[in-house]
């Protein structure tokens, strides 16, 4: 299993833009350049991890061509027991993010460029595209989304979530946002199924047992996740802290082959980020 959980990064981007959309109403067409850095304490694909349980650092550059259209790029540096800030590749994306009082519409295309030697969980992903739509109200926001992932095979994913956005403008001109959230993730899983079939015999030829190998694709729930993104912004600076607890579901296991089995467990991880707007 060598694919990345992109959904979390996209949702954080949606949160940042929706939380501060009210501050941009007078600059709808102004081109903006943003830089930032993010740290993830537990790289995972919906709770699936590699054996080293890597963490990651992601410097980020964003170019907003308008209020709704952006291009960004994030080099990925990996930390674990055998690697120290080793460059693994760069993830780039082009997106459309439109925020109104009642809806958030997010469309994106993502292209990673990983080193051929990379052992990162996400390194087999060749491209991803997706969309999400959030209905906003004062009590609960409801989000539905879907994506298509391209690697050696094509995988389809779906996302559903509830969150409650709390936004507070402080007296010093800063903004504080907290967004308790719960999400469910689903997607296709590809694996091999092996079984034995007994062929009947007759008087002349005895019966035989044949091993059958077949490829199976199923659409399953992949994980449930609870998170509490916290954002603080003042002037041109934004800070993000997101503690998360993820519960992977339907892990694929191959008897006697741990190297082919998915590795995952309920885990807590956190994302820290800092961003500056020019």
Phi, psi and omega in degrees: 000111183225066177224154185257152172273094180282334188307317182300318179295319179295318180294324177296320178296317178299316181299313181300315182290317181291325182293329185244015181301325183295338181276353185252008189295337181267000183229047188297327185253004183283131176287133181235145177240130182231142173234153180197177175216140183229148177233131177241121187283345181209091179297132182205159172247091183052047178090349176277135182227166170276174185292340183270350180051064188286152167250169184214151175240132185231094168297146186224135170238136180230136173240115178264107182287337174207188178296337187247340189249130183223156170230135177218164179214139182222106171295145182248123176242131189250139174238132171198195186294336182242356180230138179234105180052047180272131180290126182251340182151187181227138177251126179242152178208153174236131185214164175233120183229109184244127184241128172235184179293337186242341186221149166237123178247126183229122176234140181207155170233132186235137179226115176267152176232091183261151174298143181298330182274000184296134176256013182295150182306327188269359198290345180275349181291126180262327179191161177208142174224150183194174179209149174216151181225127182242129175264122187258139168206176187287340183265299181219138171264138182242129183238136170232139180208166177212158179209162175234125180249135181246120173221231173288339173226171177261127178243144179246138182231160178218148182225139173221137183206159174234140175211162179231107185273125177245118183238126183231122175270125184266164185293334181276010178089001179269170181231135179239130182229137173227140189219075176304131189220151171224131183227149171241135180241138177225161180182171179282147175233132180247128180206168180259141178242126181245131176212168183245136181239127181269123178267131182292151178250190177216193184296322184274324184236124180289159177292163181220160177248127184244134177276128181247127175246127179224148177272135183235137174237126179230149175257112186230163167293130181262325183190158166244143183221136174246132180213159179225079176298135178233126182235136174231131182224139174212126182063236181263007182254142174227136175239142183228134172226123183229099170282138184222148174231121186241141181239099180293146180233154174054049175295135179275126178236143178242119184303126178075003181229076178298335179291337179259356182268152176283136179256124180189156179201162174304130186214149172259135173213166183222151175240131176242138180213152176221133184224144177234135181254126177274000000 
